[in-house]
Amino acid sequence: MTSPVVHTWRLLSWGRTLARHGALRGLERDPNTPPRLRRLLRLARLGARVPATPRYADAFEALGPAAIKFGQTLATRPDLVGEEAAHDLLRLQDSIPPVPYAAISQVMRTSFGRPLDTLFREIEEVPVGSASIAQVHRAVTTDGRRVAVKVLRPGVEEDFARAIDTYEWAAAQIEPMGGEIARLQPRLVIETFKRWTARELNFTREAASASELAETMTAEPKFFVPAVDWARTTGKVLTIEWIDGIKLSDRAALIEAGYDLRELARVLVHAFLRQAIADGFFHADLHQGNLFALPGDQVAAIDFGIMGRIDRRARVWLAEILYGLITGNYRRVAEIHFEAQYVPAHHSVEEFATALRAVGEPMRGLPVKDMSIGMMLDGLFGITRDFDMVTQPHLLLLQKTMVMVEGVATALDPDINLWVTAAPLVEDWIRTELGPEAAIADRLVADVRTLARLPELVRRIEARFPAPGGAPPRPPLKEIQVVRVGGGWRYALVGALGLVAGVGAMLLAAPW
C-alpha cells in the first residue's frame, strides 16, 4: 500500500505542473472550494510563474498519459472544473511522441508468443497514430489483408496504476470536507475513470466492443464498423480491418472528393442517437480523429476503447428529456428529473421547470452555429447547484460524446439543427417504447413471467400450510424424543433440589 507521504509528494509535484500552466487558478478562486483545499492549492503554486491565460490541456499533457485521460474525463464536467477549463480540455486528443518500433515489436512478440512473420507479411515501423495508451501501425497479414495493428505502450499499465492510486487517495481526503465538494462526489468520479481505463487497457475488451457495436448498427447501414481480426488480437494487441477513407476533420478534402457534408453530418448524428437511445451502447470517443468518410457518404468509426452503456430505464428518461426540450414541455422534463431522483424531493417541480425553460427555450428553432447542445449542457450544469442535483456518473460519457458529436457535425454542416435532425428518431423510439403498443407488450411480458412463477409459488404455500384432512405431521424421531423427555426430567429434578436447598438455607438462617 502506498504511504500518504508518497501520495502527498505526487500531488504536490503534479500541483506544481498545473500551477505553472495556470490550471489551478479557477479552483483556487472558487468560493465553493473548501478552505483546507484552497490552502493546499496556494502551497502548490508558491513561487511558480502563473501565466495570464490558463493552459489546462497543456498542463495535463505535461503530466503524462494517465493525466491526459483524466483530463478528457474532466472535460465532461464543467460543473466540476468550470466552463473555461472544460472547453480547453476538449483539445486533448492523445497525440504524443511514439515509442521506438523495437519496443513495440517486443510487446507484440511477447503477447502473441510466436514470431511476427507467422502472422504478418509486413508491418510498417513508422506508426500512423500515437496516443497516450497505444500506437497504431499499418500491416499486411500473411493472407494479404491490410490491417491496423494497435499495440499497448510499454509501461503504461504501471503508470496508470500509480496515478489512479493517488487519485483515489486524494478524492477520499477531500470528499469528507463536505459542501460543494461532497455534492460533486469526487470518489465516484475517480471510480468511473478507473473503470473506463481498465477497459481501455484490455484490447480484447475493445475488440468485443467493436464486434457488438457492428451488430447493433445494422439499422444504420451508412455507419461502418471495421471487422476485428480475432486470430491476431490479444490483451495488448488489437488487429482490425484497415479503413481507407478521409478523416472528417479534413473538410477541404471531403469537398474535393465530392462528399455530401450535410449527409455525413446527418449519418453521424443519427448513428450516435440510435446507439445511445435505442440500443443503450454507444461509441464514447467520437472525435474527428476517429471518424472517416467512405464512398457512398458512409461514416466509419475506429478506436473502441471507450464505450458507454445505459440501461433501458435511463434511456426512457433520456429520450423523454430530449423530446421534452425539443417540444418545449419543460414541466414533463422536470417531472422526469424528480422521478429519476436526480433532484431531491424537497425542491419544487414548478421552480425546476422554470429553470429548465431558461436553458432550453433560447435553443429551440435556432441553428447550432448560434445555439448548441454544448451550451445547453453548460446551462444545465449551471442549475445543478441550485437544485442540489447529485452527479450521475452513468451520464458523464454521454454528455461528453454529445458535445463531441455536435462539434464534428457542425464542422461538416454549420447550419445543421441537431434538434430537427434528432426529432424523428427520438419520436419514433418514444412511440415504440412508451406508446400503447409498448405498454401492452410490457404488461403481457410481466403477466407471463408471473404465470410462470405460479406453480412454484403454490408448492411453497402447500409446504408451509398443509391441506386439512391430510396426513398428520410426522412425529419426531425416537432418539430425539428420548433426549427431550430425559432432558426435561433432569431439569425438573435440578429445579426441585435447588428449591429444597434454598428453603433449608432460609430456615437455618432464621433467628429462633
Buried (B, 14 or more C-beta within 10 A) or exposed (E): EEEEEBBBEBBEEBBBBBBBBBBBBBBBEEEEBBEEBBEBBEEBBEEBEEEEEBBBBBBBBBBBBBBBBBBBBBBBBBBBBBBBBBBBBBBBBBEBEBBEBEEBBEBBEEBBEEEBEEBBEEBEEEBEBBBBBBBBBBBBBEEEBEBBBBBBBBEBBEBBEBBBBBBBBBBEBBBEBEEBBBBBBBBBBBBBBBEBBEBBBBBBBBBBBBBBBBEBBEEBEBBBBBEBBEEBBBBBBBBBBBBEBBBBBBBEEBEEEEBBBBBBBBBBBBBBBBBBBBBBBBBBBBBBBBBBBBEEBBBBBBBBBBBBBBEEEBBBBBBBBBBBBBBBBBBBBBBBBBEBEBBEEEBEBEEBBEBBBEBBEBBEEEBBEEBBBBBBBBBBBBBBEEBEBBBBBEBBBBBBBBBBBBBBBBBBBEEBBBBEBBBEBBBEBBEEBBEEEBEEEEEEEEEEEEEEEEEEEEEEEEEEEEEEEEEEEEEEEEEEEEEEEEEEEEEEEEEEEEEEEEEEEEEEEEEE
